Amino acid sequence: MESAVTVPESDSRQGNHHGQRGPRGNAVNLAKELRRILRSVRWQRIHDFGPVEGVFPETDAPVLDERANVDLAVLALDRKGELVDAANVVVTRDQPQGLISDLDPNLGTKNITWQRWDQGQWDGNRAWISSRRQLPAKDLIQTQKRLNGNAVFMSPYPASLFKLPLAFFLLEDVSDQRIELSDIRRDLRKMLTVSSNQATQDLLKYLHENDRIGAMNSRFRRLGLGTIQIKGTDSATGGGWKPGRITMTSMDTAKLLWLIQSDPSNPAPWSQPNGSPAQSKLTEQARRILRNDLGNQAFNETLSTANFGAADINQKIKPPQYIEPGIPNHVPDRWIDNITGFVTIESDGERINFGEDVRPYNKKAASKNFLHKTGISYNFGSDAGIVEPSLGSIGARYIISFISNLGYRYIDEPFADRQSYPFEDNPGPIAHTQEIPRMGQRVNQLMDTHFNGDAGN
């Protein structure tokens, strides 16, 4: 890609079955099907505004000339929340057809080495690293062993998705009676539901003041989620979030969500590096708070486009122009205007209006609850959560995690001649290329077809 000066990244928007892998009675190969879905991404429709935010091409934004870095993980669950199947597939310029992660019994990869994100490498200011032999030790994500095959994947910054593990650790500290729930409850809700950056900074500052940042990162390493690390934040403000210092991979994110939704009375989901069972410290109240806040997500605009009321054509609801249907989840009533039916959100003093009446969609098309957190910035886009059939609906239960460098820099062909970002439109902000929700819809169809459960309850 063309060399250019880049600017610092800042967030926008805010029975024991250890070792059992593979489908239980399902003929489909989940990993191969996920790879097929990633191969179906219409890359030629994605255009790139360029590496410098606020600087637009003199002519139409060119088509993205490389495969983006995409990390997709899915865990299929049964009605009890126990694992049925698991898969992780990555795409990068070195693996344009998709590389299936070879998973060990604890869902760690055996054939991929995870590299810290380096925006200069992506934009062409520094040499691209294609093999483990070229990768300096300092560029490894911490705790990553180097004996994981020659394939290297530069793991995209998760943007606001990192607020999910932050919330998990805070609620574990509440459960351990280290901190009072009343001290964090308001900020926690704002951080998870409307992705408030200010609330997140306040919570990080709180952890710094209580000397708990190191404990947080150690906790994730001990759990066997070593790629989840929140480092380099400013102790005085809680800000200073940087790509390469805050890291997450999709499988570790999916495992964290699995731990959040798991019934404590069930067998532990996996074994920690020291051999002991991985167990959450969350009390039932803390688990309920976390699930409720994730279920009240305001930004359904990434793997889901429910905020636009975008439904499959079979639902006889015409989607808005330029919007692809995604995971068909309900929009929480609290974000729907009683008069217009528009999804309207206030976050950090900004009022965002999605400009479409979602009530017909919620009534006729929405069949899932999606307990999730999104992340978006100029260079990065992510979404991860627990998908469950809504009350009275039939469908699969699964966890999905998507982390990519497809931020609002990358847009679809109809917007290539713009001198402003569709993400900033108000009403009707379009955060991502619509290849992302299209991917979400196809994963949901795959899961409902081959891993169908029973009615939601």
C-alpha positions as CSV (number, residue, x, y, z in Angstrom):
1,M,0.0,0.0,0.0
2,E,1.1,3.6,-0.6
3,S,3.3,5.1,2.1
4,A,1.8,7.9,4.1
5,V,2.0,9.6,7.5
6,T,-0.5,8.1,10.0
7,V,-2.1,9.8,13.0
8,P,-2.7,8.2,16.5
9,E,-5.7,6.0,16.8
10,S,-8.6,7.2,19.0
11,D,-11.8,5.3,19.7
12,S,-15.1,6.4,18.3
13,R,-18.5,5.3,19.6
14,Q,-18.7,4.3,21.7
15,G,-20.3,-33.9,32.1
16,N,-16.8,-32.7,31.9
17,H,-16.1,-32.2,28.3
18,H,-12.5,-30.9,28.5
19,G,-10.8,-31.6,25.2
20,Q,-13.9,-32.6,23.4
21,R,-13.9,-30.8,20.0
22,G,-15.8,-31.2,16.8
23,P,-19.5,-31.4,16.1
24,R,-21.8,-33.6,18.1
25,G,-23.9,-35.3,15.4
26,N,-23.5,-32.4,13.0
27,A,-22.2,-33.3,9.5
28,V,-21.1,-29.7,8.8
29,N,-17.4,-28.7,9.4
30,L,-17.8,-25.4,11.2
31,A,-14.3,-24.2,10.5
32,K,-14.5,-24.9,6.8
33,E,-18.0,-23.2,6.6
34,L,-16.6,-20.1,8.3
35,R,-13.7,-20.0,5.9
36,R,-16.2,-20.3,3.0
37,I,-18.2,-17.3,4.4
38,L,-15.0,-15.3,4.6
39,R,-14.1,-16.2,1.1
40,S,-17.5,-14.9,0.0
41,V,-16.6,-11.3,1.2
42,R,-16.9,-9.1,-1.9
43,W,-13.6,-7.3,-1.4
44,Q,-13.9,-5.5,-4.8
45,R,-16.8,-3.5,-3.3
46,I,-14.7,-2.1,-0.4
47,H,-13.0,1.3,-0.9
48,D,-10.3,2.9,1.2
49,F,-10.4,6.6,2.1
50,G,-6.7,6.4,2.9
51,P,-4.3,6.3,5.9
52,V,-4.8,9.9,7.2
53,E,-8.1,10.6,8.8
54,G,-9.7,13.8,7.6
55,V,-7.7,13.8,4.3
56,F,-9.8,12.6,1.3
57,P,-8.7,11.5,-2.2
58,E,-9.0,14.1,-4.9
59,T,-11.0,11.5,-6.9
60,D,-13.0,8.5,-5.8
61,A,-11.6,6.5,-3.0
62,P,-9.8,3.5,-4.5
63,V,-10.7,-0.1,-4.0
64,L,-9.0,-1.7,-1.0
65,D,-5.9,-3.3,-2.7
66,E,-5.2,-5.9,0.0
67,R,-7.2,-8.3,2.1
68,A,-8.0,-6.8,5.4
69,N,-6.9,-8.6,8.6
70,V,-10.0,-10.4,9.8
71,D,-10.2,-12.6,12.9
72,L,-13.4,-14.6,13.2
73,A,-14.3,-17.1,16.0
74,V,-17.5,-19.0,16.6
75,L,-18.5,-21.3,19.5
76,A,-21.7,-23.4,19.0
77,L,-23.5,-24.1,22.3
78,D,-26.2,-26.4,23.3
79,R,-29.3,-25.3,25.4
80,K,-27.3,-25.7,28.6
81,G,-24.5,-23.5,27.3
82,E,-22.0,-26.3,26.8
83,L,-19.8,-26.5,23.8
84,V,-20.9,-28.3,20.7
85,D,-18.2,-27.0,18.3
86,A,-15.6,-24.3,17.9
87,A,-13.8,-22.7,15.1
88,N,-11.4,-19.8,14.4
89,V,-10.5,-18.5,10.9
90,V,-8.3,-15.6,10.0
91,V,-7.8,-13.7,6.7
92,T,-4.8,-11.5,5.8
93,R,-2.9,-10.5,2.7
94,D,-0.7,-13.6,3.3
95,Q,-3.8,-15.9,3.8
96,P,-6.3,-14.4,1.3
97,Q,-8.4,-17.6,1.2
98,G,-8.5,-17.9,4.9
99,L,-6.4,-19.9,7.4
100,I,-8.2,-22.2,9.8
101,S,-6.8,-22.2,13.3
102,D,-5.7,-25.6,14.5
103,L,-7.1,-25.6,18.0
104,D,-5.8,-27.5,21.0
105,P,-8.2,-29.0,23.7
106,N,-8.3,-25.6,25.5
107,L,-9.1,-23.7,22.2
108,G,-5.6,-22.3,21.9
109,T,-4.2,-22.1,18.4
110,K,-1.3,-24.4,17.4
111,N,-0.5,-22.9,14.0
112,I,-0.7,-19.1,14.3
113,T,1.7,-16.7,15.9
114,W,-0.1,-13.5,17.1
115,Q,1.7,-10.2,16.3
116,R,0.9,-6.9,17.9
117,W,-0.8,-4.4,15.5
118,D,1.6,-2.1,13.7
119,Q,-0.3,0.5,11.6
120,G,2.9,1.5,9.8
121,Q,3.2,-2.1,8.5
122,W,-0.4,-2.1,7.2
123,D,0.0,1.3,5.5
124,G,3.4,0.5,4.0
125,N,5.6,2.7,6.1
126,R,7.4,-0.4,7.4
127,A,8.1,-3.8,5.9
128,W,5.3,-6.3,6.1
129,I,6.1,-9.4,8.2
130,S,5.0,-12.6,6.6
131,S,6.6,-15.3,8.7
132,R,7.5,-16.1,12.3
133,R,11.2,-16.0,11.4
134,Q,10.9,-12.3,10.5
135,L,9.0,-11.4,13.7
136,P,11.0,-9.7,16.5
137,A,10.2,-10.9,20.0
138,K,9.0,-7.4,21.0
139,D,6.2,-7.7,18.4
140,L,4.8,-10.9,19.9
141,I,1.6,-10.5,21.9
142,Q,2.7,-11.1,25.5
143,T,2.6,-14.7,26.8
144,Q,2.5,-16.0,23.2
145,K,4.8,-18.9,22.6
146,R,6.8,-18.8,19.4
147,L,6.3,-22.5,18.6
148,N,3.0,-22.0,16.8
149,G,3.8,-22.6,13.2
150,N,5.2,-20.2,10.7
151,A,1.9,-18.3,10.0
152,V,1.8,-14.8,11.5
153,F,-1.3,-12.8,12.1
154,M,-1.1,-9.2,13.0
155,S,-3.9,-8.9,15.4
156,P,-6.1,-5.7,14.9
157,Y,-6.7,-3.3,17.7
158,P,-10.1,-4.2,19.2
159,A,-11.2,-0.6,19.6
160,S,-14.1,-0.3,22.2
161,L,-14.4,-4.1,22.3
162,F,-11.8,-4.0,25.1
163,K,-14.4,-2.5,27.4
164,L,-15.9,-6.1,27.6
165,P,-12.9,-7.6,29.5
166,L,-12.5,-4.4,31.5
167,A,-16.1,-4.8,32.7
168,F,-15.6,-8.5,33.4
169,F,-12.6,-7.8,35.6
170,L,-14.3,-5.0,37.5
171,L,-17.3,-7.2,38.3
172,E,-15.0,-9.9,39.4
173,D,-13.5,-7.4,41.9
174,V,-17.0,-6.5,43.0
175,S,-17.7,-10.2,43.5
176,D,-14.5,-10.5,45.5
177,Q,-15.6,-7.5,47.6
178,R,-12.5,-5.6,46.6
179,I,-14.6,-2.7,45.3
180,E,-18.2,-1.5,45.8
181,L,-20.7,-2.0,43.0
182,S,-22.1,1.4,43.8
183,D,-18.7,3.0,42.9
184,I,-18.8,1.7,39.4
185,R,-22.3,0.8,38.4
186,R,-23.3,4.0,36.5
187,D,-20.0,4.1,34.6
188,L,-20.2,0.4,33.8
189,R,-23.6,0.7,32.3
190,K,-22.6,3.7,30.2
191,M,-19.4,2.0,29.1
192,L,-21.2,-1.2,27.9
193,T,-24.5,0.1,26.5
194,V,-23.5,3.4,24.8
195,S,-19.8,2.8,24.7
196,S,-19.0,6.0,26.7
197,N,-15.3,6.8,26.4
198,Q,-15.5,9.1,29.4
199,A,-17.0,6.4,31.6
200,T,-14.3,4.0,30.4
201,Q,-11.5,6.4,31.3
202,D,-13.0,7.0,34.7
203,L,-13.1,3.2,35.3
204,L,-9.5,2.7,34.2
205,K,-8.4,5.6,36.3
206,Y,-10.2,4.0,39.3
207,L,-8.3,0.8,38.6
208,H,-5.0,2.7,38.4
209,E,-5.8,4.5,41.7
210,N,-6.4,1.1,43.4
211,D,-3.3,-0.5,41.8
212,R,-5.3,-3.1,39.9
213,I,-4.2,-2.7,36.3
214,G,-1.4,-5.3,36.7
215,A,-3.8,-7.6,38.5
216,M,-6.2,-7.4,35.7
217,N,-3.7,-8.4,33.0
218,S,-2.4,-11.2,35.2
219,R,-5.9,-12.5,35.7
220,F,-6.4,-12.9,32.0
221,R,-3.1,-14.6,31.6
222,R,-3.9,-17.0,34.4
223,L,-7.3,-17.8,32.9
224,G,-5.6,-18.8,29.6
225,L,-6.8,-15.7,27.9
226,G,-3.3,-14.3,27.5
227,T,-3.9,-12.3,24.3
228,I,-6.4,-10.1,26.2
229,Q,-4.2,-7.3,27.7
230,I,-5.0,-3.7,28.5
231,K,-1.7,-1.9,28.8
232,G,-0.3,1.6,28.3
233,T,-3.3,3.5,29.6
234,D,-2.7,6.9,31.4
235,S,-2.8,6.5,35.2
236,A,-3.9,10.2,35.6
237,T,-6.7,10.2,33.1
238,G,-7.5,6.6,32.1
239,G,-7.0,7.5,28.5
240,G,-4.1,6.9,26.1
241,W,-5.5,3.8,24.4
242,K,-3.1,2.6,21.8
243,P,-3.1,-0.2,19.1
244,G,-0.4,-2.7,20.0
245,R,-0.7,-2.0,23.7
246,I,-4.4,-3.0,24.0
247,T,-4.7,-6.5,22.5
248,M,-7.4,-9.1,22.0
249,T,-7.9,-12.0,19.7
250,S,-11.3,-13.4,18.6
251,M,-10.9,-16.8,20.2
252,D,-9.9,-15.5,23.6
253,T,-12.7,-13.0,23.4
254,A,-15.2,-15.8,22.5
255,K,-13.8,-17.9,25.4
256,L,-14.3,-14.9,27.8
257,L,-18.0,-14.7,26.7
258,W,-18.3,-18.4,27.1
259,L,-17.1,-18.0,30.7
260,I,-19.6,-15.1,31.3
261,Q,-22.6,-17.1,30.1
262,S,-21.6,-20.5,31.6
263,D,-23.6,-21.9,34.5
264,P,-21.1,-22.2,37.4
265,S,-22.6,-25.6,38.3
266,N,-21.5,-26.9,34.8
267,P,-18.0,-28.3,34.3
268,A,-15.3,-25.7,33.8
269,P,-15.1,-24.7,30.1
270,W,-11.4,-25.3,29.7
271,S,-8.2,-25.8,31.7
272,Q,-5.9,-22.8,32.6
273,P,-2.2,-22.9,31.8
274,N,-1.4,-24.3,35.3
275,G,-3.8,-27.2,34.7
276,S,-6.6,-26.0,37.0
277,P,-10.1,-25.5,35.7
278,A,-11.0,-22.1,34.3
279,Q,-13.7,-20.6,36.5
280,S,-15.3,-17.2,36.8
281,K,-15.4,-15.4,40.1
282,L,-18.6,-13.6,39.2
283,T,-21.5,-13.8,41.6
284,E,-24.9,-14.5,40.1
285,Q,-25.8,-10.8,40.6
286,A,-22.6,-9.7,38.8
287,R,-23.2,-12.2,35.9
288,R,-26.8,-10.9,35.6
289,I,-25.6,-7.3,35.5
290,L,-23.0,-8.1,32.8
291,R,-25.5,-10.0,30.6
292,N,-28.2,-7.3,31.0
293,D,-25.8,-4.5,30.0
294,L,-24.5,-6.5,27.0
295,G,-28.1,-7.3,26.1
296,N,-29.0,-3.6,26.2
297,Q,-26.4,-2.7,23.6
298,A,-27.3,0.5,21.8
299,F,-25.0,0.2,18.8
300,N,-26.4,-2.6,16.6
301,E,-24.5,-1.6,13.4
302,T,-21.7,-4.1,12.9
303,L,-22.5,-7.8,12.7
304,S,-26.1,-6.7,13.2
305,T,-27.8,-3.8,11.4
306,A,-30.9,-3.9,13.6
307,N,-30.6,-0.2,14.3
308,F,-31.7,0.3,10.7
309,G,-34.4,-2.3,10.8
310,A,-32.6,-4.2,8.1
311,A,-34.3,-7.6,7.6
312,D,-33.8,-10.5,5.2
313,I,-36.0,-10.2,2.1
314,N,-38.0,-13.2,3.2
315,Q,-39.3,-11.1,6.1
316,K,-41.0,-8.7,3.6
317,I,-39.4,-5.7,5.1
318,K,-37.4,-3.6,2.7
319,P,-34.0,-2.7,4.1
320,P,-32.8,0.9,3.8
321,Q,-30.7,1.8,0.9
322,Y,-27.1,0.7,1.1
323,I,-27.8,-1.4,4.3
324,E,-27.3,-5.2,4.4
325,P,-29.2,-7.3,7.0
326,G,-27.0,-8.8,9.7
327,I,-27.7,-11.0,12.7
328,P,-31.5,-10.5,13.2
329,N,-31.5,-9.4,16.9
330,H,-34.1,-7.3,18.8
331,V,-33.4,-3.7,19.3
332,P,-33.8,-2.9,23.1
333,D,-37.0,-0.8,23.6
334,R,-35.1,1.8,25.6
335,W,-33.3,3.1,22.4
336,I,-36.5,3.4,20.3
337,D,-38.2,6.7,20.1
338,N,-41.9,6.3,21.0
339,I,-43.1,8.6,18.2
340,T,-40.8,8.0,15.3
341,G,-39.6,4.5,16.0
342,F,-36.1,5.7,15.3
343,V,-33.1,4.4,17.3
344,T,-31.7,7.4,19.1
345,I,-28.7,7.3,21.4
346,E,-26.9,9.8,23.6
347,S,-23.3,9.1,24.3
348,D,-20.7,11.5,25.8
349,G,-22.9,14.5,24.9
350,E,-23.5,13.4,21.3
351,R,-27.0,12.5,20.1
352,I,-27.1,9.9,17.3
353,N,-30.2,9.2,15.3
354,F,-30.3,6.1,13.0
355,G,-33.3,7.5,11.1
356,E,-35.3,4.4,10.4
357,D,-38.5,3.1,12.1
358,V,-37.4,-0.3,13.6
359,R,-40.7,-1.2,15.1
360,P,-41.9,-3.4,12.1
361,Y,-38.5,-5.1,12.1
362,N,-38.6,-5.8,15.8
363,K,-42.1,-7.2,15.5
364,K,-41.8,-9.3,12.4
365,A,-38.1,-10.1,11.8
366,A,-36.1,-10.0,15.0
367,S,-35.6,-13.6,16.2
368,K,-32.4,-13.3,18.3
369,N,-31.1,-11.6,21.4
370,F,-27.5,-10.5,20.9
371,L,-25.6,-9.7,24.1
372,H,-22.7,-7.9,22.6
373,K,-20.1,-5.1,22.5
374,T,-18.9,-3.3,19.4
375,G,-15.8,-1.3,18.7
376,I,-15.1,1.2,15.9
377,S,-12.4,3.7,15.1
378,Y,-11.0,5.0,11.9
379,N,-8.8,2.0,11.3
380,F,-10.6,-0.8,13.2
381,G,-14.0,-2.5,13.6
382,S,-15.1,-5.3,16.0
383,D,-18.1,-6.9,17.4
384,A,-18.5,-9.9,19.8
385,G,-21.3,-11.4,21.8
386,I,-23.6,-14.2,22.8
387,V,-26.5,-15.0,20.4
388,E,-29.6,-16.6,21.7
389,P,-33.1,-17.3,20.3
390,S,-35.5,-14.7,21.6
391,L,-38.6,-15.8,23.5
392,G,-40.7,-18.2,21.4
393,S,-38.2,-18.3,18.6
394,I,-36.3,-21.3,17.3
395,G,-32.6,-21.0,16.5
396,A,-29.0,-21.7,17.4
397,R,-27.2,-20.5,20.5
398,Y,-23.7,-19.5,19.8
399,I,-20.9,-17.0,20.5
400,I,-19.4,-14.9,17.8
401,S,-16.3,-12.7,17.9
402,F,-15.1,-10.6,15.0
403,I,-12.1,-8.3,15.1
404,S,-10.7,-6.5,12.1
405,N,-9.0,-3.5,10.7
406,L,-12.1,-2.5,8.8
407,G,-12.9,0.8,10.5
408,Y,-14.9,3.6,9.1
409,R,-12.0,4.4,6.8
410,Y,-13.3,1.6,4.6
411,I,-16.6,2.2,2.8
412,D,-18.8,0.7,0.1
413,E,-18.8,1.8,-3.6
414,P,-21.8,4.2,-3.4
415,F,-19.8,6.4,-0.9
416,A,-16.4,6.3,-2.8
417,D,-16.8,9.9,-4.1
418,R,-17.7,11.4,-0.7
419,Q,-15.7,14.1,1.0
420,S,-17.1,13.1,4.4
421,Y,-17.4,9.8,6.2
422,P,-20.8,8.0,6.2
423,F,-20.0,7.1,9.8
424,E,-20.5,10.8,10.7
425,D,-23.9,11.2,9.0
426,N,-26.6,12.1,11.5
427,P,-29.2,10.8,10.9
428,G,-28.3,7.4,9.4
429,P,-24.6,6.9,10.3
430,I,-23.2,3.9,8.4
431,A,-20.2,2.7,10.5
432,H,-18.8,-0.1,8.3
433,T,-18.6,-1.6,4.9
434,Q,-21.8,-3.7,4.7
435,E,-19.8,-6.8,3.9
436,I,-19.5,-7.1,7.7
437,P,-23.3,-7.4,8.6
438,R,-23.6,-9.6,5.5
439,M,-21.0,-11.9,7.0
440,G,-23.0,-11.8,10.3
441,Q,-26.2,-12.8,8.6
442,R,-24.5,-15.7,6.8
443,V,-22.9,-17.0,10.0
444,N,-26.4,-16.8,11.7
445,Q,-27.9,-18.7,8.8
446,L,-25.2,-21.4,9.1
447,M,-25.7,-21.8,12.8
448,D,-29.5,-21.9,12.6
449,T,-29.3,-24.5,9.8
450,H,-26.8,-26.9,11.4
451,F,-26.8,-26.1,15.1
452,N,-30.4,-25.3,15.7
453,G,-31.6,-25.5,19.2
454,D,-35.1,-25.0,20.7
455,A,-37.4,-22.2,21.6
456,G,-35.9,-19.3,23.5
457,N,-36.9,-19.0,27.1
